[in-house]
Amino acid sequence: MSLICALTAALALAGCTQGSGGSSPGASPEPTASATPTSLPVALDCGLVLPVDRAATALGLPAKSLFDPATQAAAEQQPSSGATRIVLQDAAAVLGGLVDCSWSAPDNGTGALTDDGSRMLPRVSVRVLRNAADEFTAGEPDSDDGLRGLHPVDLGDTAYVACHPPEHDSCRAEILVGTTWVNATVSPQPTEESFVTFARTVVAAVRTADAVPAAAVRRRVGCDALLDSTDLANAVDMTQATSTDYGTSESGRMGTRGAAERLAGLVTCGWTSSDTSSAAGASSGGVLVDVLPGARATWQATPPNQAKSSIRFEEATGLGDEAFAGCGGDTCEVDVLSGDVWVLVQQYAQPTGNLDGAKKLAVTALANYLAKR
């Protein structure tokens, strides 16, 4: 699996004691304590919650036929203007503590047909997020994602399940185990009974994981605190700008992944102009800003110019510790790393290819974020 876990083994050795030098020759030596190894810690990872044998049982397929779909998706990813935003969102999910596991199998002719005529591959996935009880309670059972049949089921401490033919062709469970949120799905749709049996094995595995201290939740800075209407008007001539916080559950970032991104402190904001009557309003396009703290390691591993992006990046100076900027099509992007904070600014639907405005917004958003986080 793609997620990396570190296991530390501890071995406790009791010391050996000797009798005093003045003991008589016939005295019995004191017993020597035997080495007693402590138990290995149990990490909450994919090897625990979704080993390949468990996935194969859920799908009713041989384990040797399964593959990790994340590896295939990375290999097949085509260049796009959203590539760096995907890098940030994936990093935020990991920083927020999400354990994201899945297995797929080749098309066996049983999956539902998609819009392009291809079939959905057999797939089983499990996502686990610690310390997410508040997020679970606020969002589940979700009745606004097309899966309105979610109903209570006896799993964990609180749980909901639904199976949905034919358009979804899957079963899904949302489960709270203590303060840990577990999401499980299997496609094509099994019987609800067999799916619940599978989900129960996942819950049992989660219960065996060692507890870890809760990480500090990073404070999210609001969109209007990052950029105001004056900033947008001065930088990109956007008049009557209105903001949308795309990182909230209300905006559609639901489930374990959205919760993990919020726990990591990811800020995702968008601005558009409500002034369609003036030339300035119509030509200003839209602005997207992402800010992620704790992202230095991600930047170093996959800097913007190495993402599978359609943006043609060049190094930029005077913006932060490191920066890249470029355009592709009608989208221009500026990425800045300052300390451990990654700021990404995109201006889309503007055909001029002028980066000056996006650079100004990146500098302003970074300064406001650092001052208010």
HELIX and SHEET records of a PDB file:
HELIX    1   1 CYS A   46  VAL A   49  1                                   4    
HELIX    2   2 VAL A   52  LEU A   59  1                                   8    
HELIX    3   3 ALA A   63  SER A   65  5                                   3    
HELIX    4   4 PRO A   69  GLU A   76  1                                   8    
HELIX    5   5 ALA A   83  LEU A   95  1                                  13    
HELIX    6   6 ALA A  133  GLY A  139  1                                   7    
HELIX    7   7 GLU A  192  THR A  208  1                                  17    
HELIX    8   8 CYS A  223  LEU A  226  1                                   4    
HELIX    9   9 SER A  229  VAL A  236  1                                   8    
HELIX   10  10 SER A  249  SER A  251  5                                   3    
HELIX   11  11 GLY A  255  LEU A  263  1                                   9    
HELIX   12  12 ALA A  279  SER A  283  1                                   5    
HELIX   13  13 ARG A  296  ALA A  301  1                                   6    
HELIX   14  14 PRO A  304  GLN A  306  5                                   3    
HELIX   15  15 ASP A  356  LYS A  372  1                                  17    
SHEET    1   A 2 LEU A  11  ALA A  12  0                                        
SHEET    2   A 2 THR A  36  PRO A  37 -1                                        
SHEET    1   B 6 VAL A  99  SER A 104  0                                        
SHEET    2   B 6 ARG A 123  LEU A 129 -1                                        
SHEET    3   B 6 THR A 180  SER A 187 -1                                        
SHEET    4   B 6 SER A 170  VAL A 177 -1                                        
SHEET    5   B 6 THR A 158  HIS A 164 -1                                        
SHEET    6   B 6 HIS A 151  PRO A 152 -1                                        
SHEET    1   C 7 ALA A 241  ASP A 245  0                                        
SHEET    2   C 7 VAL A 267  SER A 273 -1                                        
SHEET    3   C 7 GLY A 286  LEU A 292 -1                                        
SHEET    4   C 7 VAL A 341  TYR A 348 -1                                        
SHEET    5   C 7 THR A 331  SER A 338 -1                                        
SHEET    6   C 7 GLU A 322  GLY A 328 -1                                        
SHEET    7   C 7 ARG A 312  GLU A 315 -1                                        
END                                                                             
